[in-house]
Amino acid sequence: MLFWESLTTSLRAIRRDLRGIVILSTLLVVASAFAVAAVARLFGLPWPASLILGAALAPPDATAVAALGRALPRRNFMLLKAESLTNDGTALVVSAIAIGLATGEASYTPLSITGAVLLSYLGGGAAGIAVAALTILVLRRVRDALTINIALLVAPFTAYLCAELIGASGVTAGLVLAYWSPTITTAASRRQTESAWPLGSALLNGALFVLIGLQVQSVARCVNVGEIPALLATIVTVWLALLLVRFVFQVTSVTVIRLLDRRPGQQARRMSHRARVVSAVAGFRGAVSLAIALSVPVTTASGAPLPGRDTVIVVTAGVIVLTLLVQGPLLPVVVRWARLPDGTAPNAEFALAERTITEDAIEQLPTIAASTNAAPDVVDRLTREYRKSLARTGAASASQADDESGSAAIDAEDQLRLAVLARKRDVLLQLRRDGTIDDPVARQLQTRLDVEELPLTGIDDIDG
């Protein structure tokens, strides 16, 4: 699920707000974990179990953000999504330390904790990059759509297993492959990916919630009736603490950054306090929290039952329910209250990209036609077609063609169209690399080019 979200995130947003993303995915996760642990300790949960609960609930979840955060303006959505993709490294370290303390299997020093953090990020980054590089080498030699998608399916599991060997996270593989994807995949494979991966991610996410439901049901049967009010109070208090800590931390960190960095570029990227309220409400918990809660061992190193494990699972599930059923419906209301910018930049970038690649296609059409031996009437028809496309704002490239006699002329026209589409993709990729357009805009326009290409290659029923 994280791999799919990393493939569809904005790399430009990560580069632009890298400092804020690093702060939110590290320091905020630690602050949230200890704040939740402190609240849980007040309600009588043992300290090691409290820290496990904090580690489970500290990181916002990328899948939940992608599903419920569509009401956010583009920049806020991509910033939150990037944070939720990169914070699992910190959550992994905190949860490993908490579980080690709870089970009595490990002891920690400041030096060992620092080493674990460095290993999680640097080691996980290295593992992800290595797997991504291997995947790129393989896919450069493959053109079959099904084989490409099998390789992409294997990649996240390979990255995860390699990172797991050193106690790290391999989500970097998805970010690297997101950058190189346009050059190592085909139109047919991308159409399969866009059809299959969202469904697979939704099924996995649903299965995880079913799993936690079964687990909570078995745990709830062991809960005494007298403990229910205390559990409900713990769930609500922890949930409110997460909202408050996220808001206070962002306001505090932004204040410090404003004092230290007064560059005009930094001032232009600043967000209001209302935007921070929106970010706090949009910090949904989901699959990552469920996975950490379910990974808590049943017993300690001595074989005794781990104190507070059932409470960790119940409270984690309860907080997730509140974030999904309360924060989710509340988010659009808060966004309207905050009066954030409407985020029309993607539409402007899409129009800019479409105009740029079409103008370049018209300019390069004679040169491309010469290399494909296209007839002059075919060149004239395509030129008129692309000029009509430029004249219609936001319109898709026209694909109307006059009837021609002779299959050779049709083949030459198809070859010319494919060559022009290849040129358009090159220009589109350059616009994305230069940062002129954002990654989601590039993917949207690339999909349009793919749909135009598939009938020309005889593969016009990929989804079937």
ZINORZI-V626985 format. One record per pair of residues at least 12 apart in sequence whose ideal C-beta (glycine too) atoms are under 10 Angstrom apart, sorted by the first residue. I is the first residue (numbers start at 1). J is the second residue. If there is no record, write none. Layout:
I_J / I_J
This chain:
1_61 / 1_62 / 1_63 / 1_64 / 1_66 / 1_156 / 1_197 / 1_200 / 1_201 / 1_202 / 1_203 / 1_204 / 1_205 / 1_208 / 1_286 / 1_287 / 1_288 / 1_291 / 2_61 / 2_62 / 2_63 / 2_84 / 2_85 / 2_88 / 2_156 / 2_160 / 2_169 / 2_170 / 2_171 / 2_173 / 2_174 / 2_201 / 2_287 / 2_288 / 3_62 / 3_85 / 3_152 / 3_153 / 3_155 / 3_156 / 3_157 / 3_159 / 3_160 / 3_170 / 3_171 / 3_173 / 3_174 / 3_175 / 3_177 / 3_178 / 3_197 / 3_201 / 4_62 / 4_63 / 4_66 / 4_152 / 4_156 / 4_174 / 4_193 / 4_197 / 4_198 / 4_200 / 4_201 / 4_202 / 4_204 / 5_61 / 5_62 / 5_63 / 5_65 / 5_66 / 5_67 / 5_81 / 5_82 / 5_84 / 5_85 / 5_171 / 5_174 / 5_178 / 5_201 / 6_62 / 6_81 / 6_82 / 6_85 / 6_86 / 6_128 / 6_156 / 6_171 / 6_172 / 6_173 / 6_174 / 6_175 / 6_176 / 6_177 / 6_178 / 7_152 / 7_155 / 7_156 / 7_173 / 7_174 / 7_175 / 7_177 / 7_178 / 7_179 / 7_181 / 7_193 / 7_197 / 7_439 / 7_443 / 8_62 / 8_66 / 8_81 / 8_174 / 8_178 / 8_181 / 8_193 / 8_194 / 8_197 / 8_198 / 8_201 / 8_439 / 8_440 / 8_443 / 9_62 / 9_66 / 9_77 / 9_78 / 9_81 / 9_82 / 9_84 / 9_85 / 9_86 / 9_174 / 9_175 / 9_178 / 9_439 / 9_440 / 10_74 / 10_75 / 10_77 / 10_78 / 10_79 / 10_81 / 10_82 / 10_178 / 10_346 / 10_438 / 10_439 / 10_440 / 10_441 / 10_442 / 10_443 / 11_78 / 11_82 / 11_175 / 11_176 / 11_178 / 11_179 / 11_432 / 11_433 / 11_435 / 11_438 / 11_439 / 11_442 / 12_78 / 12_432 / 12_433 / 12_434 / 12_435 / 12_436 / 12_437 / 12_438 / 12_439 / 12_440 / 12_441 / 12_442 / 13_74 / 13_75 / 13_76 / 13_77 / 13_78 / 13_79 / 13_80 / 13_81 / 13_82 / 13_438 / 13_439 / 13_440 / 14_78 / 14_79 / 14_81 / 14_82 / 14_83 / 14_85 / 14_86 / 14_175 / 14_178 / 14_439 / 15_82 / 15_435 / 16_75 / 16_78 / 16_79 / 16_82 / 16_265 / 16_269 / 16_435 / 16_438 / 17_75 / 17_78 / 17_79 / 17_82 / 17_83 / 17_269 / 18_82 / 18_86 / 19_253 / 19_257 / 19_261 / 19_266 / 19_269 / 20_79 / 20_82 / 20_83 / 20_250 / 20_253 / 20_254 / 20_257 / 20_269 / 20_271 / 21_79 / 21_80 / 21_81 / 21_82 / 21_83 / 21_84 / 21_85 / 21_86 / 21_87 / 22_83 / 22_86 / 22_87 / 22_121 / 23_83 / 23_249 / 23_250 / 23_253 / 23_254 / 23_256 / 23_257 / 24_59 / 24_60 / 24_79 / 24_80 / 24_82 / 24_83 / 24_84 / 24_86 / 24_87 / 24_90 / 24_246 / 24_249 / 24_250 / 24_253 / 24_279 / 24_283 / 25_59 / 25_60 / 25_82 / 25_83 / 25_84 / 25_85 / 25_86 / 25_87 / 25_88 / 25_89 / 25_90 / 25_91 / 25_121 / 26_86 / 26_87 / 26_89 / 26_90 / 26_93 / 26_117 / 26_121 / 27_90 / 27_249 / 27_253 / 28_58 / 28_59 / 28_60 / 28_83 / 28_87 / 28_90 / 28_245 / 28_246 / 28_249 / 28_250 / 28_253 / 28_283 / 29_54 / 29_55 / 29_58 / 29_59 / 29_60 / 29_83 / 29_86 / 29_87 / 29_88 / 29_89 / 29_90 / 29_91 / 29_92 / 29_93 / 29_94 / 30_54 / 30_55 / 30_58 / 30_90 / 30_91 / 30_93 / 30_94 / 30_117 / 31_54 / 31_58 / 31_245 / 31_246 / 31_248 / 31_249 / 31_252 / 31_253 / 32_54 / 32_55 / 32_57 / 32_58 / 32_59 / 32_60 / 32_87 / 32_90 / 32_91 / 32_94 / 32_241 / 32_242 / 32_245 / 32_246 / 32_249 / 32_283 / 33_50 / 33_51 / 33_52 / 33_53 / 33_54 / 33_55 / 33_56 / 33_57 / 33_58 / 33_59 / 33_90 / 33_91 / 33_94 / 33_95 / 33_97 / 33_98 / 33_245 / 34_50 / 34_51 / 34_54 / 34_55 / 34_58 / 34_94 / 34_245 / 35_54 / 35_57 / 35_58 / 35_238 / 35_241 / 35_242 / 35_244 / 35_245 / 35_246 / 35_248 / 35_249 / 36_50 / 36_51 / 36_52 / 36_53 / 36_54 / 36_55 / 36_56 / 36_57 / 36_58 / 36_237 / 36_238 / 36_239 / 36_241 / 36_242 / 36_245 / 36_315 / 36_316 / 36_319 / 37_49 / 37_50 / 37_51 / 37_52 / 37_53 / 37_54 / 37_55 / 37_57 / 37_58 / 37_94 / 37_98 / 37_238 / 38_50 / 38_51 / 38_54 / 38_241 / 39_53 / 39_54 / 39_234 / 39_237 / 39_238 / 39_239 / 39_240 / 39_241 / 39_242 / 39_245 / 39_315 / 40_52 / 40_53 / 40_54 / 40_57 / 40_234 / 40_237 / 40_238 / 40_241 / 40_308 / 40_311 / 40_312 / 40_315 / 41_53 / 41_54 / 42_234 / 42_237 / 43_230 / 43_231 / 43_233 / 43_234 / 43_235 / 43_237 / 43_238 / 43_311 / 43_315 / 44_227 / 44_230 / 44_234 / 44_308 / 44_311 / 45_230 / 45_234 / 45_307 / 45_308 / 45_311 / 45_312 / 45_315 / 46_102 / 46_306 / 46_307 / 46_308 / 46_311 / 47_98 / 47_101 / 47_102 / 47_307 / 47_308 / 48_97 / 48_98 / 48_99 / 48_100 / 48_101 / 48_102 / 48_103 / 48_104 / 48_300 / 48_306 / 48_307 / 48_308 / 49_98 / 49_99 / 49_101 / 49_102 / 49_296 / 49_306 / 49_307 / 49_308 / 49_309 / 49_310 / 49_311 / 49_312 / 49_315 / 50_98 / 50_102 / 50_238 / 50_308 / 50_311 / 50_312 / 50_315 / 51_94 / 51_95 / 51_97 / 51_98 / 51_99 / 51_101 / 51_102 / 51_312 / 52_94 / 52_95 / 52_97 / 52_98 / 52_99 / 52_101 / 52_102 / 52_292 / 52_293 / 52_295 / 52_296 / 52_297 / 52_306 / 52_308 / 52_309 / 52_311 / 52_312 / 52_316 / 53_95 / 53_98 / 53_234 / 53_238 / 53_289 / 53_292 / 53_293 / 53_296 / 53_308 / 53_311 / 53_312 / 53_313 / 53_315 / 53_316 / 53_319 / 54_91 / 54_94 / 54_95 / 54_98 / 54_238 / 54_241 / 54_242 / 54_312 / 55_90 / 55_91 / 55_92 / 55_93 / 55_94 / 55_95 / 55_96 / 55_97 / 55_98 / 55_99 / 55_289 / 55_292 / 55_293 / 55_296 / 55_312 / 56_91 / 56_94 / 56_95 / 56_98 / 56_285 / 56_288 / 56_289 / 56_290 / 56_291 / 56_292 / 56_293 / 56_294 / 56_295 / 56_296 / 56_312 / 56_313 / 56_315 / 56_316 / 56_319 / 56_320 / 57_91 / 57_238 / 57_239 / 57_241 / 57_242 / 57_285 / 57_288 / 57_289 / 57_292 / 57_293 / 57_312 / 57_315 / 57_316 / 57_319 / 57_320 / 57_323 / 58_87 / 58_90 / 58_91 / 58_94 / 58_95 / 58_242 / 58_245 / 58_246 / 58_283 / 58_285 / 58_288 / 58_289 / 58_292 / 59_83 / 59_84 / 59_85 / 59_86 / 59_87 / 59_88 / 59_89 / 59_90 / 59_91 / 59_92 / 59_94 / 59_95 / 59_283 / 59_285 / 59_286 / 59_288 / 59_289 / 59_292 / 60_80 / 60_81 / 60_83 / 60_84 / 60_85 / 60_87 / 60_91 / 60_242 / 60_246 / 60_279 / 60_282 / 60_283 / 60_284 / 60_285 / 60_286 / 60_288 / 60_289 / 60_323 / 61_84 / 61_85 / 61_87 / 61_88 / 61_205 / 61_283 / 61_284 / 61_285 / 61_286 / 61_287 / 61_288 / 61_289 / 61_290 / 61_291 / 61_320 / 61_323 / 62_80 / 62_81 / 62_82 / 62_83 / 62_84 / 62_85 / 62_86 / 62_87 / 62_88 / 62_171 / 62_284 / 62_286 / 62_287 / 62_288 / 63_81 / 63_84 / 63_201 / 63_202 / 63_204 / 63_205 / 63_208 / 63_284 / 63_286 / 63_287 / 63_288 / 64_84 / 64_205 / 64_282 / 64_283 / 64_284 / 64_285 / 64_286 / 64_287 / 64_288 / 64_289 / 64_320 / 64_323 / 64_324 / 64_327 / 64_328 / 65_77 / 65_80 / 65_81 / 65_82 / 65_83 / 65_84 / 65_85 / 65_282 / 65_283 / 65_284 / 65_285 / 65_286 / 66_80 / 66_81 / 66_84 / 66_85 / 66_198 / 66_201 / 66_205 / 66_284 / 66_286 / 67_201 / 67_202 / 67_205 / 67_284 / 67_286 / 67_324 / 67_328 / 68_282 / 68_284 / 68_286 / 68_323 / 68_324 / 68_327 / 68_328 / 68_329 / 68_331 / 68_332 / 69_81 / 69_84 / 69_278 / 69_281 / 69_282 / 69_283 / 69_284 / 69_328 / 69_331 / 69_335 / 70_331 / 70_332 / 71_278 / 71_282 / 71_328 / 71_331 / 71_332 / 71_333 / 71_334 / 71_335 / 71_336 / 72_275 / 72_278 / 72_279 / 72_281 / 72_282 / 72_331 / 72_332 / 72_334 / 72_335 / 72_338 / 72_340 / 72_343 / 73_275 / 73_278 / 73_335 / 73_338 / 73_340 / 73_341 / 73_342 / 73_343 / 73_344 / 73_345 / 73_346 / 74_341 / 74_342 / 74_343 / 74_344 / 74_345 / 74_346 / 74_347 / 74_349 / 74_438 / 74_440 / 74_441 / 75_269 / 75_271 / 75_275 / 75_340 / 75_341 / 75_343 / 75_345 / 75_346 / 75_438 / 76_271 / 76_275 / 76_278 / 76_279 / 76_282 / 76_335 / 76_338 / 76_340 / 76_341 / 76_343 / 77_282 / 77_343 / 77_440 / 78_438 / 78_439 / 78_440 / 79_271 / 79_275 / 79_279 / 79_282 / 80_278 / 80_279 / 80_282 / 80_283 / 80_284 / 81_282 / 82_175 / 83_279 / 83_283 / 84_282 / 84_283 / 84_284 / 84_285 / 84_286 / 84_288 / 85_169 / 85_171 / 85_172 / 85_174 / 85_175 / 86_121 / 86_169 / 86_171 / 86_172 / 86_175 / 87_169 / 87_171 / 87_288 / 88_120 / 88_124 / 88_168 / 88_169 / 88_171 / 88_288 / 88_291 / 88_292 / 89_117 / 89_119 / 89_120 / 89_121 / 89_122 / 89_123 / 89_124 / 89_125 / 89_163 / 89_168 / 89_169 / 89_170 / 89_171 / 89_172 / 90_117 / 90_120 / 90_121 / 90_169 / 91_120 / 91_169 / 91_288 / 91_289 / 91_291 / 91_292 / 92_116 / 92_117 / 92_120 / 92_121 / 92_124 / 92_163 / 92_164 / 92_167 / 92_168 / 92_169 / 92_288 / 92_292 / 93_113 / 93_114 / 93_115 / 93_116 / 93_117 / 93_118 / 93_119 / 93_120 / 93_121 / 93_167 / 93_168 / 93_169 / 94_113 / 94_116 / 94_117 / 94_120 / 94_292 / 95_288 / 95_291 / 95_292 / 95_293 / 95_295 / 95_296 / 96_108 / 96_113 / 96_116 / 96_120 / 96_167 / 96_292 / 96_295 / 97_112 / 97_113 / 97_116 / 97_117 / 98_292 / 98_296 / 98_312 / 99_292 / 99_295 / 99_296 / 99_297 / 99_306 / 100_116 / 100_301 / 102_296 / 102_297 / 102_300 / 102_301 / 102_306 / 102_307 / 102_308 / 102_309 / 102_312 / 103_296 / 103_297 / 103_298 / 103_299 / 103_300 / 103_301 / 103_302 / 103_304 / 103_306 / 104_300 / 104_301 / 104_302 / 104_304 / 104_306 / 105_297 / 105_300 / 105_301 / 106_301 / 116_167 / 116_168 / 118_168 / 119_163 / 119_166 / 119_167 / 119_168 / 120_163 / 120_166 / 120_167 / 120_168 / 120_169 / 121_168 / 121_169 / 121_172 / 122_166 / 122_168 / 123_162 / 123_163 / 123_165 / 123_166 / 123_167 / 123_168 / 123_169 / 123_170 / 124_159 / 124_160 / 124_162 / 124_163 / 124_164 / 124_166 / 124_167 / 124_168 / 124_169 / 124_170 / 124_171 / 124_172 / 124_173 / 125_163 / 125_168 / 125_169 / 125_170 / 125_171 / 125_172 / 125_173 / 125_175 / 125_176 / 126_162 / 126_163 / 126_166 / 126_168 / 126_170 / 126_172 / 127_158 / 127_159 / 127_160 / 127_161 / 127_162 / 127_163 / 127_164 / 127_165 / 127_166 / 127_168 / 127_169 / 127_170 / 127_171 / 127_172 / 127_173 / 128_155 / 128_156 / 128_158 / 128_159 / 128_160 / 128_162 / 128_163 / 128_168 / 128_169 / 128_170 / 128_171 / 128_172 / 128_173 / 128_174 / 128_175 / 128_176 / 128_177 / 129_159 / 129_170 / 129_172 / 129_173 / 129_175 / 129_176 / 130_158 / 130_159 / 130_162 / 130_163 / 130_170 / 130_172 / 130_173 / 130_176 / 131_154 / 131_155 / 131_156 / 131_157 / 131_158 / 131_159 / 131_160 / 131_161 / 131_162 / 131_163 / 131_170 / 131_172 / 131_173 / 131_174 / 131_176 / 131_177 / 132_155 / 132_158 / 132_159 / 132_170 / 132_172 / 132_173 / 132_174 / 132_175 / 132_176 / 132_177 / 132_178 / 132_179 / 132_180 / 133_173 / 133_176 / 133_177 / 133_180 / 134_151 / 134_155 / 134_158 / 134_159 / 134_173 / 135_148 / 135_151 / 135_152 / 135_154 / 135_155 / 135_156 / 135_158 / 135_159 / 135_173 / 135_176 / 135_177 / 135_180 / 135_184 / 136_151 / 136_155 / 136_176 / 136_177 / 136_179 / 136_180 / 136_181 / 136_183 / 136_184 / 137_184 / 138_151 / 138_154 / 138_155 / 138_184 / 139_151 / 139_152 / 139_155 / 139_177 / 139_180 / 139_181 / 139_183 / 139_184 / 139_185 / 139_186 / 139_189 / 140_180 / 140_183 / 140_184 / 141_184 / 142_184 / 142_185 / 142_186 / 142_189 / 143_185 / 143_186 / 143_188 / 143_189 / 144_186 / 144_188 / 144_189 / 145_185 / 145_186 / 145_187 / 145_188 / 145_189 / 145_190 / 145_191 / 145_192 / 145_193 / 145_459 / 145_462 / 146_188 / 146_189 / 146_192 / 147_189 / 148_184 / 148_185 / 148_186 / 148_188 / 148_189 / 148_190 / 148_192 / 148_193 / 149_185 / 149_188 / 149_189 / 149_190 / 149_192 / 149_193 / 149_196 / 149_197 / 151_177 / 151_184 / 151_185 / 151_189 / 152_174 / 152_177 / 152_181 / 152_184 / 152_185 / 152_189 / 152_192 / 152_193 / 152_196 / 152_197 / 153_193 / 153_196 / 153_197 / 153_200 / 155_170 / 155_173 / 155_174 / 155_176 / 155_177 / 156_170 / 156_171 / 156_173 / 156_174 / 156_177 / 157_170 / 158_170 / 158_173 / 159_171 / 159_172 / 159_173 / 159_174 / 159_176 / 159_177 / 160_173 / 178_439 / 178_443 / 179_432 / 179_433 / 179_439 / 181_193 / 181_439 / 181_443 / 181_446 / 182_425 / 182_426 / 182_428 / 182_429 / 182_432 / 182_433 / 182_439 / 182_442 / 182_443 / 182_446 / 183_425 / 183_426 / 183_429 / 185_446 / 185_450 / 186_450 / 186_453 / 186_454 / 186_457 / 186_459 / 187_418 / 187_421 / 187_425 / 187_446 / 187_447 / 187_449 / 187_450 / 187_451 / 187_452 / 187_453 / 187_454 / 187_456 / 187_457 / 187_459 / 187_462 / 188_450 / 188_453 / 188_454 / 188_457 / 188_459 / 188_460 / 188_462 / 189_450 / 189_462 / 190_443 / 190_446 / 190_447 / 190_449 / 190_450 / 190_454 / 190_462 / 191_447 / 191_450 / 191_451 / 191_453 / 191_454 / 191_459 / 191_460 / 191_461 / 191_462 / 191_463 / 192_462 / 192_463 / 194_443 / 194_447 / 194_450 / 194_462 / 194_463 / 195_462 / 195_463 / 195_464 / 196_463 / 201_287 / 204_287 / 205_286 / 205_287 / 205_290 / 208_286 / 208_287 / 208_288 / 208_290 / 208_291 / 208_294 / 209_286 / 209_287 / 209_290 / 209_317 / 209_320 / 209_321 / 209_324 / 211_290 / 211_291 / 211_294 / 212_287 / 212_289 / 212_290 / 212_291 / 212_293 / 212_294 / 212_313 / 212_316 / 212_317 / 212_320 / 212_321 / 213_317 / 215_290 / 215_293 / 215_294 / 215_310 / 215_313 / 215_314 / 215_316 / 215_317 / 216_293 / 216_310 / 216_313 / 216_314 / 216_316 / 216_317 / 216_318 / 216_321 / 217_317 / 218_310 / 218_313 / 219_309 / 219_310 / 219_311 / 219_312 / 219_313 / 219_314 / 219_317 / 220_310 / 220_313 / 220_314 / 220_317 / 222_310 / 222_314 / 223_310 / 223_311 / 223_314 / 227_310 / 227_311 / 227_314 / 228_314 / 230_311 / 231_310 / 231_311 / 231_314 / 231_315 / 231_318 / 232_314 / 232_315 / 232_318 / 234_311 / 234_314 / 234_315 / 234_318 / 234_319 / 235_314 / 235_315 / 235_316 / 235_317 / 235_318 / 235_319 / 235_320 / 235_321 / 235_322 / 236_318 / 236_319 / 236_322 / 237_315 / 237_319 / 238_315 / 238_316 / 238_318 / 238_319 / 238_322 / 239_285 / 239_315 / 239_318 / 239_319 / 239_320 / 239_321 / 239_322 / 239_323 / 239_326 / 239_327 / 240_319 / 240_322 / 241_319 / 242_280 / 242_283 / 242_285 / 242_319 / 242_322 / 242_323 / 242_327 / 243_277 / 243_280 / 243_281 / 243_283 / 243_322 / 243_323 / 243_327 / 244_280 / 245_280 / 245_283 / 246_276 / 246_277 / 246_279 / 246_280 / 246_281 / 246_282 / 246_283 / 247_273 / 247_276 / 247_277 / 247_278 / 247_279 / 247_280 / 247_281 / 247_283 / 248_276 / 248_280 / 249_276 / 249_280 / 250_271 / 250_273 / 250_275 / 250_276 / 250_277 / 250_279 / 250_280 / 250_283 / 251_273 / 251_276 / 251_277 / 251_280 / 253_276 / 254_270 / 254_271 / 254_272 / 254_273 / 254_275 / 254_276 / 257_270 / 258_270 / 271_338 / 271_340 / 272_338 / 272_339 / 272_340 / 273_338 / 274_334 / 274_335 / 274_337 / 274_338 / 274_339 / 274_340 / 275_335 / 275_338 / 275_339 / 275_340 / 275_341 / 276_338 / 277_334 / 277_335 / 277_337 / 277_338 / 278_331 / 278_334 / 278_335 / 278_337 / 278_338 / 278_340 / 279_334 / 279_338 / 280_327 / 280_334 / 281_323 / 281_326 / 281_327 / 281_328 / 281_330 / 281_331 / 281_333 / 281_334 / 281_335 / 281_338 / 282_323 / 282_327 / 282_328 / 282_330 / 282_331 / 282_334 / 282_335 / 283_323 / 283_327 / 284_320 / 284_323 / 284_324 / 284_327 / 284_328 / 284_331 / 285_316 / 285_319 / 285_320 / 285_321 / 285_322 / 285_323 / 285_324 / 285_327 / 286_320 / 286_323 / 286_324 / 287_320 / 289_316 / 289_317 / 289_319 / 289_320 / 289_323 / 290_313 / 290_316 / 290_317 / 290_320 / 292_312 / 292_316 / 293_309 / 293_312 / 293_313 / 293_314 / 293_315 / 293_316 / 293_317 / 293_319 / 293_320 / 294_312 / 294_313 / 294_316 / 296_308 / 296_309 / 296_310 / 296_312 / 296_313 / 296_316 / 297_309 / 298_310 / 345_437 / 345_438 / 345_441 / 346_437 / 346_438 / 346_440 / 346_441 / 346_444 / 347_394 / 347_441 / 348_437 / 348_441 / 349_431 / 349_436 / 349_437 / 349_438 / 349_440 / 349_441 / 349_442 / 349_444 / 349_445 / 350_394 / 350_437 / 350_438 / 350_440 / 350_441 / 350_442 / 350_444 / 350_445 / 350_448 / 351_393 / 351_394 / 351_441 / 352_431 / 352_436 / 352_437 / 352_441 / 353_424 / 353_427 / 353_428 / 353_431 / 353_432 / 353_436 / 353_437 / 353_438 / 353_441 / 353_442 / 353_444 / 353_445 / 353_446 / 354_389 / 354_390 / 354_393 / 354_394 / 354_395 / 354_396 / 354_397 / 354_424 / 354_428 / 354_437 / 354_441 / 354_444 / 354_445 / 354_448 / 355_389 / 355_390 / 355_393 / 356_424 / 356_427 / 356_428 / 356_430 / 356_431 / 356_436 / 356_437 / 357_386 / 357_397 / 357_420 / 357_421 / 357_423 / 357_424 / 357_425 / 357_426 / 357_427 / 357_428 / 357_430 / 357_431 / 357_445 / 357_449 / 358_385 / 358_386 / 358_387 / 358_389 / 358_390 / 358_397 / 358_420 / 358_424 / 358_427 / 359_386 / 359_387 / 359_390 / 359_427 / 360_420 / 360_423 / 360_424 / 360_426 / 360_427 / 360_428 / 360_430 / 361_382 / 361_383 / 361_386 / 361_389 / 361_390 / 361_397 / 361_419 / 361_420 / 361_421 / 361_423 / 361_424 / 361_427 / 362_382 / 362_383 / 362_385 / 362_386 / 362_387 / 362_389 / 362_390 / 362_420 / 363_423 / 364_419 / 364_420 / 364_423 / 364_424 / 364_426 / 364_427 / 365_379 / 365_380 / 365_382 / 365_383 / 365_386 / 365_416 / 365_419 / 365_420 / 365_423 / 366_379 / 366_383 / 367_419 / 367_423 / 368_382 / 368_415 / 368_416 / 368_417 / 368_418 / 368_419 / 368_420 / 368_422 / 368_423 / 369_382 / 369_383 / 369_412 / 369_415 / 369_416 / 369_419 / 369_420 / 371_415 / 371_416 / 371_419 / 372_411 / 372_412 / 372_413 / 372_414 / 372_415 / 372_416 / 372_417 / 372_418 / 372_419 / 372_420 / 373_412 / 373_415 / 373_416 / 374_409 / 374_412 / 374_413 / 374_414 / 374_415 / 374_416 / 374_417 / 374_419 / 374_420 / 375_404 / 375_408 / 375_409 / 375_412 / 375_413 / 375_416 / 377_402 / 377_404 / 377_409 / 377_413 / 378_401 / 378_402 / 378_404 / 378_409 / 378_410 / 378_412 / 378_413 / 378_414 / 378_415 / 378_416 / 378_417 / 379_413 / 379_416 / 381_400 / 381_401 / 381_402 / 381_404 / 381_413 / 381_416 / 382_398 / 382_401 / 382_413 / 382_416 / 382_417 / 382_420 / 384_398 / 384_400 / 385_397 / 385_398 / 385_399 / 385_400 / 385_401 / 385_417 / 386_398 / 386_420 / 386_424 / 388_400 / 396_448 / 396_451 / 396_452 / 397_417 / 397_420 / 397_421 / 397_424 / 397_448 / 397_449 / 397_451 / 397_452 / 398_452 / 399_417 / 399_451 / 399_452 / 399_455 / 399_456 / 401_413 / 401_414 / 401_417 / 413_456 / 414_455 / 414_456 / 414_457 / 414_458 / 415_456 / 416_456 / 417_452 / 417_453 / 417_455 / 417_456 / 418_452 / 418_453 / 418_456 / 418_457 / 420_449 / 420_452 / 421_449 / 421_450 / 421_452 / 421_453 / 421_456 / 422_449 / 422_453 / 424_445 / 424_446 / 424_448 / 424_449 / 424_452 / 424_453 / 425_442 / 425_445 / 425_446 / 425_449 / 425_450 / 425_453 / 428_441 / 428_442 / 428_443 / 428_445 / 428_446 / 428_449 / 429_442 / 429_446 / 431_445 / 432_445 / 432_446 / 450_462
